[in-house]
Each structure stands twice: as structure tokens, then as C-alpha cells.
């Protein structure tokens, strides 16, 4: 099993965050392909998501390229840190609006 995708993601994320020791990447493989699940410190979440989600979209695009090189489909799930939903509510969005925006972004990603 080739873990180049996991090593690549860890390298990129640790370079972006202030707390690289808190970065955790879990890798699972099923019939849909590879799923990388990312956990970071709550304080680093904004660095990973970026403005309007652009950093996260870019990371996902790079992971797709790494996956194509290894003949696999690679998906990224970024886990919400504990207490992270409060920031969405603080910005005037309910948790449901925040979740639907994430779904809309995910659907937009599928059109690439």
C-alpha cells in the first residue's frame, strides 16, 4: 500500500500551521478510494481552510493529482475541532447554514 498521499498531506499541513505536533492524518481505503481525515489544532483551522475555503480547495486539488499519479482517488475530510461550530454561529450563520455551505462547496469540487 502506497502512503505517498498521506505523507504529502502531512508535509503540507505541518508547513502551514503553528502547531505541527497537533496535526493528525488518518488514512482509510474502501471502494470509493482513499479517504484522508485531517485533525488540526482549533487555532490553526483558519490557516487550513483559507479565505473562502481556497486553501482547502487547493490542498484537495493537489491530493487529486497525487492520487492520479498513484492510480487512486483521494478525498480529504477536515474534522471540525471541538467548539468549532461556535465560530460559525458567531459569524451570523447557524450550524445548518454552515453545513449546507460545506455541501455546496463539496458539490462544486465534484465538477472539476
N, CA, C and O atoms as a GROMACS GRO file, in nm:
protein
  448
    1UNK      N    1   0.084  -0.118   0.000
    1UNK     CA    2   0.000   0.000   0.000
    1UNK      C    3   0.089   0.125   0.000
    1UNK      O    4   0.181   0.137   0.080
    2UNK      N    5   0.058   0.215  -0.090
    2UNK     CA    6   0.138   0.336  -0.106
    2UNK      C    7   0.078   0.449  -0.021
    2UNK      O    8  -0.037   0.487  -0.042
    3UNK      N    9   0.154   0.503   0.072
    3UNK     CA   10   0.106   0.609   0.159
    3UNK      C   11   0.164   0.744   0.119
    3UNK      O   12   0.175   0.833   0.204
    4UNK      N   13   0.200   0.762  -0.008
    4UNK     CA   14   0.257   0.889  -0.054
    4UNK      C   15   0.159   1.003  -0.033
    4UNK      O   16   0.200   1.115  -0.001
    5UNK      N   17   0.028   0.976  -0.051
    5UNK     CA   18  -0.073   1.081  -0.032
    5UNK      C   19  -0.077   1.129   0.113
    5UNK      O   20  -0.088   1.249   0.138
    6UNK      N   21  -0.069   1.037   0.206
    6UNK     CA   22  -0.072   1.073   0.348
    6UNK      C   23   0.054   1.152   0.386
    6UNK      O   24   0.046   1.252   0.456
    7UNK      N   25   0.169   1.106   0.340
    7UNK     CA   26   0.294   1.175   0.370
    7UNK      C   27   0.294   1.316   0.310
    7UNK      O   28   0.339   1.411   0.373
    8UNK      N   29   0.241   1.330   0.188
    8UNK     CA   30   0.232   1.460   0.123
    8UNK      C   31   0.143   1.555   0.202
    8UNK      O   32   0.179   1.670   0.227
    9UNK      N   33   0.025   1.505   0.242
    9UNK     CA   34  -0.068   1.590   0.318
    9UNK      C   35  -0.007   1.634   0.451
    9UNK      O   36  -0.016   1.751   0.487
   10UNK      N   37   0.056   1.543   0.522
   10UNK     CA   38   0.119   1.578   0.650
   10UNK      C   39   0.226   1.685   0.629
   10UNK      O   40   0.235   1.780   0.707
   11UNK      N   41   0.307   1.670   0.525
   11UNK     CA   42   0.413   1.766   0.497
   11UNK      C   43   0.356   1.906   0.471
   11UNK      O   44   0.403   2.004   0.528
   12UNK      N   45   0.253   1.914   0.386
   12UNK     CA   46   0.193   2.044   0.351
   12UNK      C   47   0.127   2.108   0.472
   12UNK      O   48   0.148   2.226   0.499
   13UNK      N   49   0.047   2.031   0.544
   13UNK     CA   50  -0.027   2.086   0.658
   13UNK      C   51   0.068   2.132   0.768
   13UNK      O   52   0.051   2.241   0.824
   14UNK      N   53   0.170   2.051   0.798
   14UNK     CA   54   0.264   2.089   0.904
   14UNK      C   55   0.340   2.216   0.867
   14UNK      O   56   0.382   2.290   0.956
   15UNK      N   57   0.360   2.241   0.738
   15UNK     CA   58   0.427   2.363   0.695
   15UNK      C   59   0.337   2.486   0.709
   15UNK      O   60   0.387   2.598   0.719
   16UNK      N   61   0.205   2.466   0.709
   16UNK     CA   62   0.110   2.578   0.715
   16UNK      C   63   0.073   2.620   0.857
   16UNK      O   64   0.041   2.737   0.880
   17UNK      N   65   0.076   2.528   0.951
   17UNK     CA   66   0.018   2.554   1.084
   17UNK      C   67   0.124   2.599   1.185
   17UNK      O   68   0.244   2.582   1.165
   18UNK      N   69   0.075   2.657   1.296
   18UNK     CA   70   0.163   2.698   1.406
   18UNK      C   71   0.188   2.584   1.504
   18UNK      O   72   0.285   2.589   1.581
   19UNK      N   73   0.102   2.482   1.503
   19UNK     CA   74   0.112   2.369   1.597
   19UNK      C   75   0.127   2.237   1.520
   19UNK      O   76   0.035   2.156   1.521
   20UNK      N   77   0.241   2.215   1.453
   20UNK     CA   78   0.255   2.094   1.371
   20UNK      C   79   0.247   1.965   1.451
   20UNK      O   80   0.212   1.860   1.396
   21UNK      N   81   0.279   1.971   1.581
   21UNK     CA   82   0.271   1.850   1.663
   21UNK      C   83   0.127   1.804   1.686
   21UNK      O   84   0.104   1.690   1.727
   22UNK      N   85   0.029   1.892   1.660
   22UNK     CA   86  -0.112   1.856   1.680
   22UNK      C   87  -0.178   1.805   1.550
   22UNK      O   88  -0.297   1.772   1.551
   23UNK      N   89  -0.103   1.800   1.441
   23UNK     CA   90  -0.156   1.753   1.313
   23UNK      C   91  -0.166   1.602   1.315
   23UNK      O   92  -0.069   1.532   1.346
   24UNK      N   93  -0.285   1.550   1.283
   24UNK     CA   94  -0.305   1.406   1.276
   24UNK      C   95  -0.378   1.374   1.145
   24UNK      O   96  -0.480   1.436   1.113
   25UNK      N   97  -0.325   1.277   1.072
   25UNK     CA   98  -0.386   1.235   0.946
   25UNK      C   99  -0.415   1.086   0.956
   25UNK      O  100  -0.325   1.006   0.981
   26UNK      N  101  -0.540   1.050   0.936
   26UNK     CA  102  -0.579   0.908   0.932
   26UNK      C  103  -0.609   0.872   0.787
   26UNK      O  104  -0.667   0.952   0.713
   27UNK      N  105  -0.570   0.752   0.746
   27UNK     CA  106  -0.589   0.708   0.607
   27UNK      C  107  -0.671   0.580   0.605
   27UNK      O  108  -0.636   0.482   0.671
   28UNK      N  109  -0.780   0.583   0.530
   28UNK     CA  110  -0.861   0.462   0.511
   28UNK      C  111  -0.882   0.442   0.361
   28UNK      O  112  -0.887   0.537   0.283
   29UNK      N  113  -0.896   0.316   0.322
   29UNK     CA  114  -0.918   0.281   0.182
   29UNK      C  115  -1.043   0.196   0.174
   29UNK      O  116  -1.060   0.100   0.250
   30UNK      N  117  -1.132   0.231   0.081
   30UNK     CA  118  -1.251   0.150   0.056
   30UNK      C  119  -1.281   0.152  -0.093
   30UNK      O  120  -1.197   0.193  -0.173
   31UNK      N  121  -1.402   0.108  -0.132
   31UNK     CA  122  -1.435   0.100  -0.274
   31UNK      C  123  -1.442   0.238  -0.340
   31UNK      O  124  -1.436   0.247  -0.463
   32UNK      N  125  -1.455   0.345  -0.261
   32UNK     CA  126  -1.461   0.480  -0.316
   32UNK      C  127  -1.321   0.538  -0.339
   32UNK      O  128  -1.307   0.640  -0.407
   33UNK      N  129  -1.220   0.476  -0.283
   33UNK     CA  130  -1.084   0.525  -0.297
   33UNK      C  131  -1.021   0.548  -0.161
   33UNK      O  132  -1.053   0.479  -0.065
   34UNK      N  133  -0.932   0.645  -0.155
   34UNK     CA  134  -0.860   0.677  -0.031
   34UNK      C  135  -0.929   0.795   0.037
   34UNK      O  136  -0.963   0.894  -0.028
   35UNK      N  137  -0.949   0.783   0.168
   35UNK     CA  138  -1.002   0.895   0.245
   35UNK      C  139  -0.898   0.933   0.349
   35UNK      O  140  -0.861   0.853   0.434
   36UNK      N  141  -0.852   1.057   0.340
   36UNK     CA  142  -0.761   1.112   0.440
   36UNK      C  143  -0.841   1.203   0.531
   36UNK      O  144  -0.909   1.295   0.485
   37UNK      N  145  -0.834   1.176   0.661
   37UNK     CA  146  -0.907   1.256   0.759
   37UNK      C  147  -0.806   1.337   0.838
   37UNK      O  148  -0.712   1.283   0.895
   38UNK      N  149  -0.826   1.469   0.839
   38UNK     CA  150  -0.730   1.561   0.898
   38UNK      C  151  -0.784   1.622   1.026
   38UNK      O  152  -0.896   1.671   1.031
   39UNK      N  153  -0.701   1.619   1.130
   39UNK     CA  154  -0.730   1.687   1.256
   39UNK      C  155  -0.616   1.785   1.282
   39UNK      O  156  -0.499   1.749   1.275
   40UNK      N  157  -0.653   1.911   1.312
   40UNK     CA  158  -0.554   2.012   1.348
   40UNK      C  159  -0.601   2.085   1.472
   40UNK      O  160  -0.718   2.074   1.511
   41UNK      N  161  -0.512   2.159   1.535
   41UNK     CA  162  -0.546   2.242   1.650
   41UNK      C  163  -0.650   2.345   1.605
   41UNK      O  164  -0.644   2.396   1.494
   42UNK      N  165  -0.745   2.374   1.693
   42UNK     CA  166  -0.853   2.469   1.660
   42UNK      C  167  -0.798   2.604   1.615
   42UNK      O  168  -0.855   2.668   1.527
   43UNK      N  169  -0.687   2.647   1.674
   43UNK     CA  170  -0.627   2.776   1.639
   43UNK      C  171  -0.573   2.778   1.496
   43UNK      O  172  -0.557   2.885   1.438
   44UNK      N  173  -0.544   2.661   1.439
   44UNK     CA  174  -0.487   2.652   1.304
   44UNK      C  175  -0.593   2.629   1.196
   44UNK      O  176  -0.559   2.625   1.078
   45UNK      N  177  -0.718   2.614   1.234
   45UNK     CA  178  -0.823   2.581   1.138
   45UNK      C  179  -0.832   2.683   1.025
   45UNK      O  180  -0.847   2.647   0.909
   46UNK      N  181  -0.823   2.811   1.060
   46UNK     CA  182  -0.832   2.915   0.958
   46UNK      C  183  -0.720   2.908   0.855
   46UNK      O  184  -0.742   2.939   0.738
   47UNK      N  185  -0.604   2.868   0.897
   47UNK     CA  186  -0.490   2.856   0.805
   47UNK      C  187  -0.513   2.743   0.705
   47UNK      O  188  -0.471   2.751   0.590
   48UNK      N  189  -0.581   2.638   0.750
   48UNK     CA  190  -0.606   2.523   0.662
   48UNK      C  191  -0.720   2.552   0.565
   48UNK      O  192  -0.713   2.515   0.448
   49UNK      N  193  -0.825   2.618   0.614
   49UNK     CA  194  -0.941   2.648   0.529
   49UNK      C  195  -0.908   2.762   0.432
   49UNK      O  196  -0.937   2.752   0.313
   50UNK      N  197  -0.849   2.869   0.483
   50UNK     CA  198  -0.815   2.983   0.398
   50UNK      C  199  -0.935   3.071   0.369
   50UNK      O  200  -1.047   3.038   0.408
   51UNK      N  201  -0.912   3.181   0.302
   51UNK     CA  202  -1.021   3.272   0.267
   51UNK      C  203  -1.115   3.204   0.170
   51UNK      O  204  -1.073   3.153   0.066
   52UNK      N  205  -1.243   3.203   0.204
   52UNK     CA  206  -1.349   3.141   0.124
   52UNK      C  207  -1.316   2.996   0.089
   52UNK      O  208  -1.361   2.945  -0.014
   53UNK      N  209  -1.239   2.931   0.174
   53UNK     CA  210  -1.209   2.790   0.153
   53UNK      C  211  -1.106   2.763   0.044
   53UNK      O  212  -1.088   2.649   0.003
   54UNK      N  213  -1.037   2.867  -0.001
   54UNK     CA  214  -0.945   2.850  -0.114
   54UNK      C  215  -0.825   2.761  -0.081
   54UNK      O  216  -0.781   2.684  -0.166
   55UNK      N  217  -0.772   2.772   0.040
   55UNK     CA  218  -0.658   2.688   0.075
   55UNK      C  219  -0.698   2.540   0.078
   55UNK      O  220  -0.627   2.455   0.026
   56UNK      N  221  -0.813   2.512   0.140
   56UNK     CA  222  -0.862   2.373   0.145
   56UNK      C  223  -0.889   2.320   0.005
   56UNK      O  224  -0.856   2.204  -0.024
   57UNK      N  225  -0.947   2.402  -0.083
   57UNK     CA  226  -0.972   2.358  -0.221
   57UNK      C  227  -0.840   2.327  -0.292
   57UNK      O  228  -0.831   2.229  -0.366
   58UNK      N  229  -0.740   2.411  -0.270
   58UNK     CA  230  -0.610   2.388  -0.333
   58UNK      C  231  -0.544   2.260  -0.284
   58UNK      O  232  -0.487   2.185  -0.363
   59UNK      N  233  -0.554   2.236  -0.154
   59UNK     CA  234  -0.498   2.112  -0.098
   59UNK      C  235  -0.568   1.990  -0.158
   59UNK      O  236  -0.504   1.891  -0.191
   60UNK      N  237  -0.701   1.999  -0.171
   60UNK     CA  238  -0.778   1.888  -0.231
   60UNK      C  239  -0.736   1.864  -0.376
   60UNK      O  240  -0.724   1.750  -0.419
   61UNK      N  241  -0.714   1.972  -0.450
   61UNK     CA  242  -0.671   1.960  -0.589
   61UNK      C  243  -0.536   1.891  -0.598
   61UNK      O  244  -0.516   1.802  -0.680
   62UNK      N  245  -0.442   1.934  -0.513
   62UNK     CA  246  -0.309   1.871  -0.512
   62UNK      C  247  -0.318   1.723  -0.476
   62UNK      O  248  -0.247   1.640  -0.533
   63UNK      N  249  -0.406   1.690  -0.380
   63UNK     CA  250  -0.423   1.549  -0.342
   63UNK      C  251  -0.479   1.466  -0.458
   63UNK      O  252  -0.443   1.350  -0.474
   64UNK      N  253  -0.568   1.527  -0.538
   64UNK     CA  254  -0.619   1.455  -0.655
   64UNK      C  255  -0.506   1.423  -0.753
   64UNK      O  256  -0.501   1.314  -0.810
   65UNK      N  257  -0.414   1.519  -0.770
   65UNK     CA  258  -0.301   1.498  -0.860
   65UNK      C  259  -0.212   1.386  -0.807
   65UNK      O  260  -0.170   1.298  -0.882
   66UNK      N  261  -0.182   1.389  -0.677
   66UNK     CA  262  -0.103   1.282  -0.615
   66UNK      C  263  -0.174   1.148  -0.634
   66UNK      O  264  -0.110   1.047  -0.664
   67UNK      N  265  -0.306   1.148  -0.616
   67UNK     CA  266  -0.384   1.025  -0.633
   67UNK      C  267  -0.378   0.973  -0.775
   67UNK      O  268  -0.364   0.853  -0.797
   68UNK      N  269  -0.391   1.064  -0.873
   68UNK     CA  270  -0.386   1.021  -1.014
   68UNK      C  271  -0.252   0.956  -1.046
   68UNK      O  272  -0.246   0.858  -1.120
   69UNK      N  273  -0.146   1.012  -0.991
   69UNK     CA  274  -0.013   0.955  -1.014
   69UNK      C  275  -0.005   0.812  -0.961
   69UNK      O  276   0.068   0.729  -1.016
   70UNK      N  277  -0.081   0.784  -0.854
   70UNK     CA  278  -0.080   0.651  -0.793
   70UNK      C  279  -0.204   0.570  -0.828
   70UNK      O  280  -0.235   0.470  -0.762
   71UNK      N  281  -0.277   0.612  -0.932
   71UNK     CA  282  -0.398   0.542  -0.978
   71UNK      C  283  -0.501   0.522  -0.868
   71UNK      O  284  -0.560   0.414  -0.856
   72UNK      N  285  -0.523   0.626  -0.788
   72UNK     CA  286  -0.627   0.616  -0.685
   72UNK      C  287  -0.699   0.749  -0.672
   72UNK      O  288  -0.646   0.854  -0.708
   73UNK      N  289  -0.819   0.743  -0.621
   73UNK     CA  290  -0.898   0.864  -0.595
   73UNK      C  291  -0.877   0.901  -0.449
   73UNK      O  292  -0.902   0.819  -0.360
   74UNK      N  293  -0.831   1.022  -0.423
   74UNK     CA  294  -0.801   1.066  -0.287
   74UNK      C  295  -0.898   1.177  -0.248
   74UNK      O  296  -0.912   1.277  -0.318
   75UNK      N  297  -0.965   1.157  -0.136
   75UNK     CA  298  -1.056   1.257  -0.081
   75UNK      C  299  -1.005   1.303   0.055
   75UNK      O  300  -0.939   1.227   0.126
   76UNK      N  301  -1.035   1.427   0.090
   76UNK     CA  302  -0.991   1.485   0.217
   76UNK      C  303  -1.110   1.528   0.299
   76UNK      O  304  -1.198   1.600   0.252
   77UNK      N  305  -1.113   1.482   0.424
   77UNK     CA  306  -1.213   1.528   0.520
   77UNK      C  307  -1.138   1.603   0.629
   77UNK      O  308  -1.045   1.550   0.690
   78UNK      N  309  -1.180   1.728   0.653
   78UNK     CA  310  -1.119   1.808   0.758
   78UNK      C  311  -1.215   1.808   0.876
   78UNK      O  312  -1.325   1.862   0.868
   79UNK      N  313  -1.173   1.747   0.986
   79UNK     CA  314  -1.259   1.739   1.104
   79UNK      C  315  -1.270   1.874   1.172
   79UNK      O  316  -1.171   1.946   1.189
   80UNK      N  317  -1.392   1.908   1.211
   80UNK     CA  318  -1.419   2.031   1.286
   80UNK      C  319  -1.365   2.015   1.427
   80UNK      O  320  -1.400   1.918   1.495
   81UNK      N  321  -1.281   2.109   1.474
   81UNK     CA  322  -1.232   2.097   1.612
   81UNK      C  323  -1.346   2.115   1.712
   81UNK      O  324  -1.448   2.175   1.680
   82UNK      N  325  -1.328   2.063   1.831
   82UNK     CA  326  -1.429   2.078   1.936
   82UNK      C  327  -1.451   2.226   1.961
   82UNK      O  328  -1.356   2.301   1.980
   83UNK      N  329  -1.578   2.267   1.960
   83UNK     CA  330  -1.610   2.408   1.980
   83UNK      C  331  -1.604   2.489   1.853
   83UNK      O  332  -1.624   2.610   1.856
   84UNK      N  333  -1.577   2.426   1.741
   84UNK     CA  334  -1.563   2.498   1.615
   84UNK      C  335  -1.693   2.553   1.560
   84UNK      O  336  -1.692   2.653   1.489
   85UNK      N  337  -1.806   2.489   1.592
   85UNK     CA  338  -1.934   2.537   1.541
   85UNK      C  339  -1.970   2.673   1.597
   85UNK      O  340  -2.043   2.749   1.534
   86UNK      N  341  -1.919   2.706   1.714
   86UNK     CA  342  -1.948   2.836   1.773
   86UNK      C  343  -1.898   2.948   1.683
   86UNK      O  344  -1.960   3.054   1.676
   87UNK      N  345  -1.786   2.927   1.616
   87UNK     CA  346  -1.734   3.032   1.529
   87UNK      C  347  -1.829   3.060   1.413
   87UNK      O  348  -1.844   3.174   1.371
   88UNK      N  349  -1.895   2.956   1.360
   88UNK     CA  350  -1.992   2.976   1.253
   88UNK      C  351  -2.114   3.053   1.305
   88UNK      O  352  -2.164   3.143   1.238
   89UNK      N  353  -2.160   3.018   1.425
   89UNK     CA  354  -2.274   3.089   1.483
   89UNK      C  355  -2.236   3.232   1.516
   89UNK      O  356  -2.318   3.323   1.504
   90UNK      N  357  -2.112   3.252   1.558
   90UNK     CA  358  -2.063   3.385   1.591
   90UNK      C  359  -2.062   3.473   1.468
   90UNK      O  360  -2.081   3.594   1.478
   91UNK      N  361  -2.039   3.416   1.353
   91UNK     CA  362  -2.034   3.491   1.228
   91UNK      C  363  -2.173   3.515   1.170
   91UNK      O  364  -2.186   3.566   1.059
   92UNK      N  365  -2.277   3.477   1.245
   92UNK     CA  366  -2.414   3.500   1.199
   92UNK      C  367  -2.473   3.386   1.121
   92UNK      O  368  -2.581   3.401   1.064
   93UNK      N  369  -2.405   3.272   1.115
   93UNK     CA  370  -2.458   3.155   1.045
   93UNK      C  371  -2.495   3.049   1.147
   93UNK      O  372  -2.426   3.030   1.247
   94UNK      N  373  -2.605   2.981   1.121
   94UNK     CA  374  -2.638   2.868   1.207
   94UNK      C  375  -2.552   2.750   1.166
   94UNK      O  376  -2.488   2.753   1.060
   95UNK      N  377  -2.551   2.647   1.248
   95UNK     CA  378  -2.474   2.527   1.215
   95UNK      C  379  -2.526   2.465   1.085
   95UNK      O  380  -2.448   2.413   1.006
   96UNK      N  381  -2.658   2.471   1.062
   96UNK     CA  382  -2.716   2.414   0.941
   96UNK      C  383  -2.668   2.490   0.817
   96UNK      O  384  -2.636   2.428   0.716
   97UNK      N  385  -2.664   2.623   0.825
   97UNK     CA  386  -2.616   2.702   0.711
   97UNK      C  387  -2.470   2.670   0.684
   97UNK      O  388  -2.428   2.656   0.569
   98UNK      N  389  -2.392   2.658   0.790
   98UNK     CA  390  -2.251   2.626   0.775
   98UNK      C  391  -2.235   2.490   0.708
   98UNK      O  392  -2.152   2.475   0.618
   99UNK      N  393  -2.313   2.392   0.750
   99UNK     CA  394  -2.305   2.258   0.693
   99UNK      C  395  -2.348   2.259   0.547
   99UNK      O  396  -2.285   2.193   0.465
  100UNK      N  397  -2.456   2.332   0.512
  100UNK     CA  398  -2.501   2.333   0.374
  100UNK      C  399  -2.400   2.402   0.284
  100UNK      O  400  -2.385   2.364   0.168
  101UNK      N  401  -2.332   2.502   0.335
  101UNK     CA  402  -2.227   2.567   0.256
  101UNK      C  403  -2.116   2.467   0.227
  101UNK      O  404  -2.062   2.464   0.116
  102UNK      N  405  -2.082   2.387   0.324
  102UNK     CA  406  -1.979   2.285   0.304
  102UNK      C  407  -2.023   2.186   0.198
  102UNK      O  408  -1.943   2.145   0.114
  103UNK      N  409  -2.149   2.146   0.200
  103UNK     CA  410  -2.202   2.053   0.099
  103UNK      C  411  -2.197   2.118  -0.038
  103UNK      O  412  -2.159   2.053  -0.136
  104UNK      N  413  -2.235   2.246  -0.047
  104UNK     CA  414  -2.231   2.316  -0.176
  104UNK      C  415  -2.089   2.324  -0.228
  104UNK      O  416  -2.066   2.306  -0.348
  105UNK      N  417  -1.993   2.350  -0.140
  105UNK     CA  418  -1.854   2.354  -0.182
  105UNK      C  419  -1.807   2.217  -0.229
  105UNK      O  420  -1.733   2.206  -0.326
  106UNK      N  421  -1.851   2.114  -0.160
  106UNK     CA  422  -1.813   1.978  -0.198
  106UNK      C  423  -1.871   1.945  -0.336
  106UNK      O  424  -1.803   1.883  -0.418
  107UNK      N  425  -1.995   1.986  -0.362
  107UNK     CA  426  -2.056   1.960  -0.491
  107UNK      C  427  -1.982   2.036  -0.602
  107UNK      O  428  -1.964   1.986  -0.713
  108UNK      N  429  -1.939   2.158  -0.571
  108UNK     CA  430  -1.862   2.237  -0.669
  108UNK      C  431  -1.729   2.166  -0.700
  108UNK      O  432  -1.683   2.166  -0.814
  109UNK      N  433  -1.669   2.106  -0.598
  109UNK     CA  434  -1.543   2.034  -0.618
  109UNK      C  435  -1.560   1.916  -0.714
  109UNK      O  436  -1.469   1.882  -0.788
  110UNK      N  437  -1.677   1.854  -0.711
  110UNK     CA  438  -1.701   1.738  -0.796
  110UNK      C  439  -1.706   1.775  -0.944
  110UNK      O  440  -1.686   1.690  -1.030
  111UNK      N  441  -1.733   1.902  -0.974
  111UNK     CA  442  -1.743   1.945  -1.112
  111UNK      C  443  -1.607   1.971  -1.176
  111UNK      O  444  -1.600   2.007  -1.294
  112UNK      N  445  -1.498   1.954  -1.100
  112UNK     CA  446  -1.364   1.979  -1.157
  112UNK      C  447  -1.329   1.879  -1.264
  112UNK      O  448  -1.220   1.886  -1.321
   0.00000   0.00000   0.00000
